[in-house]
Amino acid sequence: MDEQTKTLRFEIDGRWSVHEMTQFLSHTRDLYNLSILLKVVFEDWHDMEKFWFEFMRFPPFRKAWRWRMIHPSMMPFLGAGVPSVPTDPDALARLASFVYPQEELQIRKIKYGSPGFSDLAGAGEAIGHIKDFVLKIIEHWVARRQTNLENEERELKNQKLRIENAREFVQLAKDCGYTEAETRRLLNWVDEKQETYIILIENGKLRKVHFLEEKTNNAEPE
């Protein structure tokens, strides 16, 4: 996986509630963590048995392992074959942090205003996955305003786009050998997160998304 740190800028506008900003940041983090874990499973699936054994020694699971007790959040990983990826945000964050402790999604800068921006930095491949995902939503919903489709036809196009976008995001899960049911579970979870961006875009609060050029002198991006 490309571990080079890149900064993604979300251009924002309008007035945001605390709830909106919290959801935006937390759901972006969740999708970023999912992207990291799917890539790890895809690249290192042959080492997963060793990975889970080592993970059981990581707090808060060390004590449970010593007493041969299993923490509930680890249950999905104990079956045969490719381990199930958790959709609980905390469990997902713990796993991503364990795999890539230096690649946690970071806030570089937030400028709240009209317009404003939110700069988030993370591992290049994972943050790029987020950019492509959100960009497709923005492009569709902005273009939608310029068309005069009937409500029913517009809704069908919206649903088709959402499903396709979520399916592309979890495509690695299918490539890793996950079952159709497991892939569908992740797809539905991603689509729930997608709703957050759609609402913000429809309300004119999320306008653009793009990478910032990293400065060689380690200065903060403008």
N, C-alpha and C positions, 0 to 999 in steps of 0.2 A: 504494500500500500504506500502511496505517496505521502510521506510524513512531513514534507515541507510545509511550514505554516503559511497560510494565506488568510487575508482579511476580506470578508464579505460585507459590503455596505448595503443596507436596506434603507432606501429613501422613504421617509415617512412624512405625513402631513396631518393637519387637523388636530383636534383635541382628543387625547387618549385618556381612558380611565386607568386606574391602577390594575384592575382586573384584565383589561385588554393587553397592557404591556406585560403583565405577568404571564398570561397565556402565550403571548407571542414568543417570549424568551424561553419559557419552559418547553413549549412544543417544538421549537427549533432545536433545543438541546436534545430532546427525546429522539427526534429524527436523525440528528447527528450521531448520537450514540448507537442507534440501530444500524446506521450505515457502517460504522466502525466494526461492530460485531459481525455483521453479515460478511464483510470483507475478510475478517480474520478467519471465520469458519470456512469461507471459500478457499483461502490461500493455505490454511494449515489444518484442514479437517483430519489429516492423518495423525496429528499430534493432539487431538482433542482429549483423548483419555488421560494423557499426562497433564494437560491443561486443567481439567476439572479436579484431578487429584491435588494439584498444587493450589488450586483455588480454595479447596476445602480447608487449607491451612491459613487462609487469609481471614482476619477478623471481619464479622463476628462469628465465623463458622469454625474457628479452630477448636473452641471448647466443645461444640457439638460433635465434631469429628472425633475428638479424644474419647468422648463418652458414647460414640457410635450412634449419636442422635443426629437427625437431619433437619436443618433449618427449612421451614416451609418454602421459602423462596428458591431453594435449591432443588426441589422435587422435580421440576421439568427437565433437569439435566441428568438424571440418574438412569434413564432408560437406555436401551441399546440404540446404536446408530447415531445419527447427527443430533446433537443436543438441541432441545427446544430453546428458542430465544424468548426471554421474558418480555412482557409488555407492561409490567409494573415499572413506572419511571424510576423509582429508587433502586430496584434490583438491576435494571438496565444500566443505570449510571454507575453502580458498583462494579459491574462486569467490565464496562468500557474503561473505567478508571484503572482497573486491575490490569487489563491488557495493554493499554497505552496511558500510563499515569501522567505523562508530560503533554498529552494531546487533548486535555479537557477543553471544551469550548469556552473561550474567554471573551469578555466584553473589552474591546479596545477603547471605544469612545461612544457616548450617546449624546446627541445634541437634540434636545426637545424644542421644537418650534414648528413654524408653519412657513416654509418647509423645515425639516430636520432630518436626522439620520441615526442609524444604529449600526455600529461596526462590530462584527463578531469575528473572531479569529480561531482557526482550528486546522487540523491536518488537511492538506491540500485536497486529497481525493474525496474525503468525507464532506468537507465544506463545499466542494464543487458539486457534489451530489445534491446538496441543499439548494445551491444556486439554480441548477437546472430544473429542479422540482418546482421551486417558487416562480421562476421565470416563466415556465409554461403556464402556470395559473394566471399570472399577470397578463401575459400576452392574450390568453383566451378571453378573460373577463373584460379587458379593455376593448378588444375587437368586438365583443358581444354588444357593447353599447352602440356601435356603429352599424349594426344590422337591424333590420325590421322584420324579424321572424315572429311568427305566431307564438304565443306563450307555450303551447304544448311542444312545438318543435324546438324551441329554445331550451326548454327543460330537458328534453331528450339529448340534445347536444351537450348540455352541461353535465349530465350524468355520465355520458360516454367519455367525455374528457376526464372527469374525475377518476373513473375506473381505470382508464388507460394510464393516467399519470401515477396513480398509486401502484398499479401493476408494474410499471417500469421501475419504480423505486424499490420494490421488493423482488425484482427479477433475479437477483443473486441468490435469494432463498430457494427458488426453483432450481437454479443452476447447482446449488449445493446438495440437492437431493431431498429437500423437504417434501413432504406429502402435499397433495392438493389442498387438504383441509388445513394444514399448518400454514401454507402459503396464503390461503384465503383469510385465515385469522390475522396474519400480519397485514394483509391488504386492507382489511376493514379497519384495523387500528391506525394505519397510515392515513386512511381517508378521513377518520375522525379528526386527526391533526390538521389535515388539509382544510377542513371547514374553517379553522381559525383564520388562515390566510385569505380565504374567499370572502369572509365577512369584512375583514379589514380593507381589502381591495374594493369591494362593492361600496364601502363607505368613504372611499377616497383617502384612506389613512395609510395604505401601503402602495407606493407608486412605482418604484423601480428596485432592481437588485443587480449588483455587479461587483466584480472584484476590484480592490484597490491595488495599485502598484506598491509593493513593499520598498521602503527606502533603505539604501545600503548603510546609512549612518545610524540605523536603529532608532531614528526619530519616529515619533508617533505620526501615523498618516493624517493628513489634513481632512 
